[in-house]
Amino acid sequence: MKIELSGKLALVTGSTGGIGKAIVKGLAATGAQVVINGRRQQSVDNAMRWTFVNNAGVFEPKSFFEIPDEDWLRLFQINVLAGVRLSRAYMRAMLSRNWGRIVFISSESALNIPKEMIHYGFTKAGELAVARGLAQLTAGTAVTVNSVLPGPTRSDGVEAFLAKMAERSGKSVNEMAADFVKEYRPTSLLQRFARVEEVANMVVYAASKEASATNGAALRVDGGIVQTIV
């Protein structure tokens, strides 16, 4: 199967690093014209007919009893409402043109709510609900809305998180990554962090013409962490 997206325009949020940057590279390799964006011009400069990927998101490990309302609202604004607003802005035109792809980057944490960051899991579950609801608005059209659910992935933010943990423990970052999977994601069949390119591959498929019959789906790239047969 050769995925070809020449003549299509892709908007990828949070695309200057990590999973977003890998998605940009994957889409560009198919011939798509990709719009890169980020919060800092330098990041955009370094990174350098309708598709868009809701990739921008934040996470933070924090005990439930130490999470103030402000943190709940901040994660909800970034992880859920950003995708809602973009969909409201672009989806009507997709339906009018009768072609388009919307992809939400959720997480296996939407299904396995992590006790160390319940507010993050809550927002990722919210993304699944929004994506499924939007998919139902596409009935009978060539527009699709899907979610991609990565497991632990060596993105820029995760690398920084692992580096801090490694510094405190006196271990290498790679040792810390292996220990994290064993301790916090013991059901992983992959038994390691995924590479950002491995997640991007699923996103590129979901954005392709070849994925025309995949709609309203939660596509897992979780390394087998979620213990379910569906």
C-alpha positions as CSV (number, residue, x, y, z in Angstrom):
1,M,0.0,0.0,0.0
2,K,1.4,3.4,-1.0
3,I,-0.1,6.3,0.7
4,E,-0.3,9.4,-1.5
5,L,-1.5,12.8,-0.2
6,S,-0.3,15.1,-2.9
7,G,-2.5,18.2,-3.2
8,K,-3.8,17.9,0.4
9,L,-3.1,20.4,3.1
10,A,-2.4,19.2,6.6
11,L,-2.5,21.3,9.8
12,V,-0.7,19.6,12.7
13,T,-0.9,21.3,16.1
14,G,2.1,21.1,18.4
15,S,4.2,20.2,15.5
16,T,7.7,21.5,16.4
17,G,8.8,18.5,18.3
18,G,8.1,15.0,19.5
19,I,5.2,13.1,18.1
20,G,4.0,16.2,16.2
21,K,7.2,16.7,14.4
22,A,7.3,13.0,13.4
23,I,3.7,13.3,12.1
24,V,4.8,16.3,10.0
25,K,7.7,14.3,8.5
26,G,5.4,11.3,7.8
27,L,2.7,13.4,6.1
28,A,5.3,15.4,4.1
29,A,6.8,12.1,2.8
30,T,3.4,11.3,1.3
31,G,3.3,14.6,-0.6
32,A,1.0,16.5,1.7
33,Q,1.6,20.3,2.2
34,V,2.0,20.6,6.0
35,V,1.4,23.7,8.1
36,I,3.8,23.7,11.1
37,N,3.0,25.7,14.2
38,G,4.2,26.1,17.8
39,R,4.4,28.5,20.7
40,R,7.9,29.8,19.9
41,Q,9.0,31.1,16.5
42,Q,12.5,29.6,16.9
43,S,10.9,26.1,17.4
44,V,8.8,26.6,14.2
45,D,11.9,27.8,12.3
46,N,13.9,24.7,13.4
47,A,11.1,22.3,12.5
48,M,10.5,23.4,9.1
49,R,-7.2,19.3,0.3
50,W,-7.8,19.4,4.0
51,T,-6.4,17.3,6.8
52,F,-5.6,18.3,10.3
53,V,-4.2,16.6,13.4
54,N,-5.0,17.6,17.0
55,N,-1.7,16.8,18.5
56,A,-1.0,19.7,20.9
57,G,-1.3,18.5,24.5
58,V,0.3,18.6,28.0
59,F,0.7,16.1,30.8
60,E,2.0,16.3,34.4
61,P,2.3,13.6,37.0
62,K,0.7,14.8,40.2
63,S,-1.0,13.3,43.1
64,F,-4.8,13.7,42.9
65,F,-4.9,15.4,46.3
66,E,-2.4,18.0,45.1
67,I,-4.2,18.9,41.8
68,P,-5.9,22.3,42.1
69,D,-8.9,23.3,40.0
70,E,-6.6,25.5,37.9
71,D,-4.7,22.5,36.7
72,W,-7.8,20.6,35.8
73,L,-9.1,23.5,33.8
74,R,-5.7,24.2,32.1
75,L,-5.3,20.6,30.9
76,F,-9.0,20.6,29.7
77,Q,-8.4,23.8,27.8
78,I,-5.3,22.5,26.0
79,N,-6.1,18.8,25.6
80,V,-9.8,19.0,24.8
81,L,-11.1,22.4,24.0
82,A,-8.2,23.2,21.5
83,G,-9.4,20.3,19.4
84,V,-13.0,21.3,19.8
85,R,-12.3,24.8,18.6
86,L,-10.2,23.6,15.6
87,S,-12.9,21.2,14.6
88,R,-15.6,23.9,14.8
89,A,-13.4,26.1,12.6
90,Y,-12.5,23.6,9.9
91,M,-15.0,20.7,9.8
92,R,-17.9,22.6,8.2
93,A,-15.7,23.2,5.1
94,M,-14.6,19.6,5.0
95,L,-18.2,18.5,5.0
96,S,-19.0,21.0,2.3
97,R,-16.1,19.7,0.1
98,N,-17.0,16.1,1.0
99,W,-13.5,15.2,1.9
100,G,-11.4,15.6,5.0
101,R,-9.6,13.9,7.8
102,I,-9.6,14.9,11.5
103,V,-7.3,13.0,13.9
104,F,-7.2,13.4,17.6
105,I,-4.1,12.3,19.5
106,S,-5.5,10.8,22.6
107,S,-3.6,8.2,24.8
108,E,-3.9,4.8,26.3
109,S,-4.4,6.8,29.5
110,A,-7.9,7.5,28.3
111,L,-8.7,3.8,28.9
112,N,-6.2,3.1,31.6
113,I,-6.6,6.2,33.8
114,P,-3.2,6.6,35.5
115,K,-3.4,7.1,39.2
116,E,-0.4,9.5,39.0
117,M,-2.2,11.9,36.7
118,I,-5.9,11.4,36.8
119,H,-6.6,14.8,35.4
120,Y,-4.6,13.9,32.2
121,G,-6.5,10.6,31.8
122,F,-9.8,12.5,32.2
123,T,-8.9,14.9,29.3
124,K,-7.7,12.1,27.0
125,A,-11.0,10.2,27.6
126,G,-12.8,13.5,26.8
127,E,-11.0,13.6,23.5
128,L,-12.3,10.2,22.6
129,A,-15.9,11.3,23.3
130,V,-15.5,14.4,21.2
131,A,-14.0,12.5,18.3
132,R,-16.7,9.9,18.3
133,G,-19.4,12.5,18.5
134,L,-17.9,14.4,15.5
135,A,-17.6,11.2,13.5
136,Q,-21.3,10.7,13.8
137,L,-21.8,14.1,12.1
138,T,-19.9,12.8,9.0
139,A,-22.4,10.0,8.1
140,G,-22.7,9.5,4.4
141,T,-19.7,11.7,3.6
142,A,-16.0,11.2,2.7
143,V,-15.0,13.0,5.9
144,T,-13.6,10.9,8.8
145,V,-12.8,11.6,12.4
146,N,-10.6,9.2,14.4
147,S,-8.5,9.1,17.5
148,V,-5.0,7.6,17.8
149,L,-4.0,6.3,21.3
150,P,-0.2,6.1,21.8
151,G,1.3,4.3,24.8
152,P,4.4,5.7,26.5
153,T,6.4,7.4,23.7
154,R,9.9,9.0,23.8
155,S,8.6,12.5,22.8
156,D,10.5,15.6,23.8
157,G,8.3,16.2,26.9
158,V,8.7,12.6,28.0
159,E,12.5,12.8,27.5
160,A,12.7,15.7,29.8
161,F,10.5,13.9,32.4
162,L,12.7,10.8,32.2
163,A,15.9,12.9,32.5
164,K,14.7,14.5,35.7
165,M,13.8,11.1,37.1
166,A,17.1,9.6,36.0
167,E,19.0,12.5,37.7
168,R,17.3,11.9,41.0
169,S,17.8,8.2,40.9
170,G,21.4,8.2,39.6
171,K,20.4,6.0,36.6
172,S,20.8,6.6,32.9
173,V,17.8,7.9,30.9
174,N,17.5,4.5,29.1
175,E,17.6,2.6,32.4
176,M,14.9,5.0,33.8
177,A,12.7,4.4,30.7
178,A,13.0,0.7,31.1
179,D,12.2,0.9,34.8
180,F,9.2,3.2,34.1
181,V,7.6,0.7,31.7
182,K,8.1,-2.2,34.2
183,E,6.7,-0.2,37.2
184,Y,3.9,1.9,35.7
185,R,2.9,0.0,32.5
186,P,3.6,-3.6,33.4
187,T,1.0,-4.9,30.9
188,S,3.0,-3.6,28.0
189,L,3.6,-6.2,25.4
190,L,6.2,-4.0,23.7
191,Q,8.1,-3.7,27.0
192,R,9.6,-0.4,26.0
193,F,8.7,3.2,25.0
194,A,7.5,3.6,21.5
195,R,9.4,5.8,19.1
196,V,7.6,8.9,17.8
197,E,7.8,7.6,14.3
198,E,5.8,4.5,15.3
199,V,3.0,6.7,16.4
200,A,3.2,8.9,13.4
201,N,2.8,5.9,11.1
202,M,-0.7,5.3,12.5
203,V,-1.6,9.0,12.1
204,V,-0.5,9.0,8.5
205,Y,-2.6,6.0,7.8
206,A,-5.7,7.6,9.4
207,A,-5.1,10.7,7.3
208,S,-4.9,8.8,4.1
209,K,-7.4,8.1,1.3
210,E,-6.8,4.4,2.0
211,A,-8.4,4.8,5.5
212,S,-11.7,5.8,4.0
213,A,-13.6,3.0,5.8
214,T,-12.0,3.8,9.2
215,N,-14.2,6.3,11.0
216,G,-15.1,7.0,14.6
217,A,-12.4,4.6,15.7
218,A,-9.9,4.6,18.6
219,L,-6.7,3.4,16.9
220,R,-4.3,2.0,19.6
221,V,-0.5,2.3,19.3
222,D,-0.1,1.4,22.9
223,G,2.2,-1.5,22.7
224,G,-0.5,-3.8,24.0
225,I,-0.8,-2.1,27.4
226,V,-4.6,-2.0,27.3
227,Q,-5.8,-5.6,28.2
228,T,-8.8,-6.0,25.9
229,I,-9.6,-7.9,22.8
230,V,-11.5,-5.0,21.2
